[in-house]
Amino acid sequence: MITRAEALAMDNADQLAQKAAEFILPEGVIYLDGNSLGVMPKAAIVRVKHAVEVEWGQDLITSWNKHGWFQAPLKMGDKIARLIGAEPGSVVVADSISINVFKVLSAALAKNPTRKVILSDTGNFPSDLYVAQGLAQFMNDGHVLRAVAPEQVLNAIGDDVAVVMITEVDYRSAQRHDMKAITSKAHAHGALVICDLAHSAGAVPGLLMDADIDFAIGCTYKYLNGGPGSPAFVFVHPRLQNETMPALVGWWGHAKPFAFEGQFTGAAGITKYQCGTQPILSMQALDAALDVWADVDMDVVYAKAQKQCAMFTELAEARCGRHGIKLFGSRDFSKRGSHVCLEHEQSYAVMQALISRKLIGDFRAPNLMRFGFTPLYVSYTDVYDAVEILADVLDNRIWDNPKFLAQNAVT
Ligand SMILES: *Cc1c(COP(=O)(O)O)cnc(C)c1O
């Protein structure tokens, strides 16, 4: 088993180690929840302060031109494109994932009008499924959502499927769907593919163009560190941008927004996939967060995350296996994203106890403790120390306390 001295040696040899200095990391905290809310980049403070004091405070409405507010969603889209394997001009920052699911799903269904089935899997994030259910019901013409078990997706692709809608990295099992295989079979059967990159962007190497994916959506507050509620992004393959029309459009997607015409004419390219005015202050924090990624190689990030996930799992099983700790999902770390879920029957209380010890992860129903590994600011010694804390909480039943058993609204 790895020792703390060995973990320290790995940190000393880690080419990403100096990146942690670009973030605010609260003293004494081991933060393994960057898969849910990334930590704050130091540059975000400066950028937001400037946006509030100078751009909004002094320059007011002239800032739309003077400080590039209006173009910001497309410029940030290009910064994200590099990380997710897309081309410049094919990504725009806008709205939330849930809203963007509605946009791309409605566009895909309209593009494939003779088919009625939206194929997804039961492990998908519920909000994506809810949007699909709502849209199918609203269309009221026989469209249905068919959610099969995650391992059944490939088999379930047939000639009745209009759209395959899959989250590449499962938010609980961390399983990475084989998007190349899914897309190739879907295309062979005349179906379009929507890929949710919520747990991929900033975690795993980008694959959109390489896998020939039609549409993608993702958020920026998880691995990309854009801040709470920072706007999401949407990708449309260049071959489909001018050939598709989302059901949700607005003046920011108009070809001539300041002509104020009564009729909607979509702008060329990805621009049409924005709707209305965007949260400019939030976007300043996101833009600063994206600049942190400018010199980062996603292959290096993913390789480190895989090592950290494997190290954490092996140490946790060795140190805590007798308490019934078990890895949830596949053991093949090359087919996983960058978080690890451990099963334990008292997961909620154990997680609360860990948080009280400044080891922060989260709880996912029904019995999972989830730990995210974000290589830009998590070190190998953090991983080692996290397992020491977990072992202490379990060995000494620190979780067995009424204050850790009462459930909060956000878990
Ligand atoms: C986090 C997450 C979301 C969140 O959607 P919002 O609309 O941004 O709240 C959606 N889908 C997946 C797969 C997620 O992991």
The ligand as an ORCA input file, in Angstrom:
! r2SCAN-3c Opt
* xyz 0 1
  C     -25.107     18.817    -12.669
  C     -25.890     18.264    -13.793
  C     -26.981     18.964    -14.330
  C     -27.440     20.247    -13.708
  O     -28.297     20.943    -14.530
  P     -28.562     22.502    -14.300
  O     -29.628     22.826    -15.233
  O     -27.261     23.206    -14.553
  O     -28.960     22.680    -12.863
  C     -27.618     18.437    -15.436
  N     -27.220     17.268    -15.987
  C     -26.187     16.555    -15.469
  C     -25.768     15.269    -16.095
  C     -25.511     17.025    -14.336
  O     -24.513     16.314    -13.804
*
